[in-house]
Structures are given as C-alpha cells and as structure tokens.
Amino acid sequence: MPDALPAHIPDSLDRFECDLDELETAEDFLDYFGVAFAPAIVHVNRLHILQRFHDYLAEIDEPPDSAAGRYRLYADLLQGAYQDFVGSDARTEKVFRVFKMREPRQVNVGLDQLLASRGTGSPRPEHPR
C-alpha cells in the first residue's frame, strides 16, 4: 500500500479515467498514486516499472466498481511494481521480452566437419604459386 492516499482520489470512474489519460511519465503515475520513490531508481527503471505495473493490471479479472476502490488497487499495484526494482534490476526482473530470451548457446564445429561440408562435387580452385 502506498505511504498515504492523496486527498484527490477521484469521485467517479470517468474522472479516474480522465486523470489516467493525463499521466505521462513514471513520476506522474507515482505522484498521482501517492507512491514515495527515489528518483535514482525511477530514472534507471522507469519503463520497467511502468511495464510491470501494466502486467500487474492485466492480471486483474474484475477491477473494483468504485473509483476509490480502483484507485487503491492501482496504487497498490504501482507500489508493488516500484518495489520490484528497489532491490533488483531490469536484467533480474526480466520485464521485457529481450531479457526473457535464452542465453546464446556455444556451438562447436570440428575442422573435419567444415571440410566435409565443402562437398566433393566441385574441385578446389588452384592458387598460383
């Protein structure tokens, strides 16, 4: 739960949606939902925090019907998304697809396999000496 709920909790879902439409930066979201944050953490992880928040929202089957209930839920989820990066980093949290990709594999190909793959169909060109 955020440190303290602001006095500006919207009084309707329409107002809540309008408020959300006005938010642009990670700092805007954190301020709006009353989440205390360290600027250095947000500066490095802003996109990751917002993506994690989005992912958490996508897991909600039925959000609350009231603006106050929805505000509190979103505030809790954003607090959680921010906290995920307080003691961790983007590579560890693997929010974006690029971090979820498998590590590169090392493949060993022997010289005999390379030479065999040249085939015997065409003779090697001769080099002038």
Backbone hydrogen bonds in HBPLUS format (Angstrom, degrees):
<---DONOR---> <-ACCEPTOR-->    atom                        ^
c    i                          cat <-CA-CA->   ^        H-A-AA   ^      H-
h    n   atom  resd res      DA  || num        DHA   H-A  angle D-A-AA Bond
n    s   type  num  typ     dist DA aas  dist angle  dist       angle   num
A0016-PHE N   A0012-SER O   2.94 MM   4  6.22 155.8  2.00 146.3 153.8     1
A0017-GLU N   A0013-LEU O   2.87 MM   4  6.10 162.9  1.90 151.7 155.1     2
A0018-CYS N   A0014-ASP O   2.95 MM   4  6.22 156.3  2.00 147.6 154.5     3
A0019-ASP N   A0015-ARG O   2.81 MM   4  6.07 158.6  1.85 150.7 156.8     4
A0020-LEU N   A0016-PHE O   2.93 MM   4  6.23 160.8  1.97 152.6 157.5     5
A0021-ASP N   A0017-GLU O   3.00 MM   4  6.24 151.2  2.08 145.0 152.6     6
A0022-GLU N   A0019-ASP O   3.03 MM   3  5.33 140.5  2.19 104.3 115.6     7
A0023-LEU N   A0020-LEU O   3.13 MM   3  5.36 149.2  2.22 106.2 114.9     8
A0028-ASP N   A0025-THR O   3.06 MM   3  5.00 117.8  2.46  92.2 107.4     9
A0029-PHE N   A0025-THR O   3.11 MM   4  6.51 160.3  2.15 153.2 156.7    10
A0030-LEU N   A0026-ALA O   2.92 MM   4  6.17 170.1  1.93 156.9 159.5    11
A0031-ASP N   A0027-GLU O   2.85 MM   4  5.94 163.2  1.88 149.8 154.6    12
A0032-TYR N   A0028-ASP O   2.91 MM   4  6.00 166.0  1.93 150.0 154.5    13
A0033-PHE N   A0029-PHE O   3.00 MM   4  6.18 158.9  2.05 153.9 158.6    14
A0035-VAL N   A0030-LEU O   2.82 MM   5  4.94 157.7  1.87 154.8 154.3    15
A0034-GLY N   A0031-ASP O   3.08 MM   3  5.03 158.9  2.13 103.2 109.3    16
A0041-ILE N   A0038-ALA O   3.03 MM   3  5.51 126.0  2.33 112.8 125.5    17
A0042-VAL N   A0038-ALA O   3.20 MM   4  6.55 163.5  2.23 157.4 162.2    18
A0043-HIS N   A0039-PRO O   2.78 MM   4  5.88 158.1  1.83 151.9 158.6    19
A0044-VAL N   A0040-ALA O   3.36 MM   4  6.47 155.7  2.42 140.4 144.2    20
A0045-ASN N   A0041-ILE O   3.04 MM   4  6.08 149.1  2.14 144.7 153.9    21
A0046-ARG N   A0042-VAL O   2.80 MM   4  4.85 115.6  2.22 153.8 148.5    22
A0048-HIS N   A0045-ASN O   3.02 MM   3  5.19 113.4  2.48 104.5 121.3    23
A0049-ILE N   A0045-ASN O   2.83 MM   4  5.98 160.6  1.87 168.8 175.4    24
A0050-LEU N   A0046-ARG O   3.09 MM   4  6.31 168.8  2.10 151.5 154.1    25
A0051-GLN N   A0047-LEU O   2.89 MM   4  6.02 154.7  1.96 143.6 151.2    26
A0052-ARG N   A0048-HIS O   2.89 MM   4  6.01 159.9  1.93 146.4 152.0    27
A0053-PHE N   A0049-ILE O   2.92 MM   4  6.13 157.9  1.97 149.5 155.9    28
A0054-HIS N   A0050-LEU O   2.92 MM   4  6.14 157.2  1.98 144.2 150.3    29
A0055-ASP N   A0051-GLN O   2.83 MM   4  6.12 155.3  1.89 149.0 156.1    30
A0056-TYR N   A0052-ARG O   2.85 MM   4  6.15 156.0  1.91 150.9 157.2    31
A0057-LEU N   A0053-PHE O   2.92 MM   4  6.22 156.2  1.98 149.5 156.3    32
A0058-ALA N   A0054-HIS O   2.96 MM   4  6.23 148.5  2.06 146.5 155.2    33
A0059-GLU N   A0056-TYR O   3.14 MM   3  5.31 144.2  2.27 101.1 111.3    34
A0060-ILE N   A0057-LEU O   3.10 MM   3  5.48 163.0  2.13 112.4 117.8    35
A0070-ARG N   A0066-SER O   2.93 MM   4  6.12 159.3  1.97 147.7 153.8    36
A0071-TYR N   A0067-ALA O   2.80 MM   4  5.91 157.0  1.85 147.2 154.4    37
A0072-ARG N   A0068-ALA O   2.99 MM   4  6.18 163.7  2.02 147.1 151.0    38
A0073-LEU N   A0069-GLY O   2.99 MM   4  6.20 157.6  2.05 144.8 151.1    39
A0074-TYR N   A0070-ARG O   2.86 MM   4  6.07 172.3  1.86 157.1 158.9    40
A0075-ALA N   A0071-TYR O   2.85 MM   4  6.01 157.9  1.90 150.8 157.7    41
A0076-ASP N   A0072-ARG O   2.94 MM   4  6.16 158.0  1.99 146.6 152.1    42
A0077-LEU N   A0073-LEU O   2.94 MM   4  6.23 161.1  1.97 154.0 159.3    43
A0078-LEU N   A0074-TYR O   2.83 MM   4  6.00 159.3  1.87 152.4 158.1    44
A0079-GLN N   A0075-ALA O   2.89 MM   4  6.04 156.6  1.95 146.1 153.1    45
A0080-GLY N   A0076-ASP O   2.96 MM   4  6.22 155.7  2.02 145.5 152.0    46
A0081-ALA N   A0077-LEU O   2.88 MM   4  6.15 154.7  1.95 145.4 152.5    47
A0082-TYR N   A0078-LEU O   2.87 MM   4  6.10 163.0  1.90 153.2 157.2    48
A0083-GLN N   A0079-GLN O   2.88 MM   4  6.06 165.4  1.91 150.4 155.0    49
A0084-ASP N   A0080-GLY O   2.98 MM   4  6.16 139.8  2.15 143.3 153.1    50
A0085-PHE N   A0082-TYR O   2.96 MM   3  5.64 151.6  2.04 117.1 124.8    51
A0086-VAL N   A0083-GLN O   3.14 MM   3  4.98 155.4  2.20 100.0 107.5    52
A0093-GLU N   A0089-ASP O   2.96 MM   4  6.16 164.4  1.98 158.8 163.7    53
A0094-LYS N   A0090-ALA O   2.92 MM   4  5.87 142.7  2.06 145.5 153.5    54
A0099-PHE N   A0096-PHE O   3.00 MM   3  5.72 142.8  2.14 118.9 127.8    55
A0100-LYS N   A0097-ARG O   2.84 MM   3  4.98 143.5  1.97 104.4 116.4    56
A0113-GLN N   A0110-GLY O   3.07 MM   3  5.26 125.5  2.38  99.4 113.1    57
A0114-LEU N   A0110-GLY O   3.13 MM   4  6.54 152.7  2.21 148.3 156.0    58
A0115-LEU N   A0111-LEU O   2.91 MM   4  6.18 164.7  1.94 156.7 160.3    59
A0116-ALA N   A0112-ASP O   2.97 MM   4  6.01 153.5  2.04 139.3 146.9    60
A0117-SER N   A0113-GLN O   2.97 MM   4  6.09 138.3  2.15 138.1 148.7    61
A0118-ARG N   A0115-LEU O   3.26 MM   3  5.51 156.0  2.32 103.7 110.7    62
A0119-GLY N   A0116-ALA O   3.28 MM   3  5.87 157.5  2.33 111.3 117.1    63
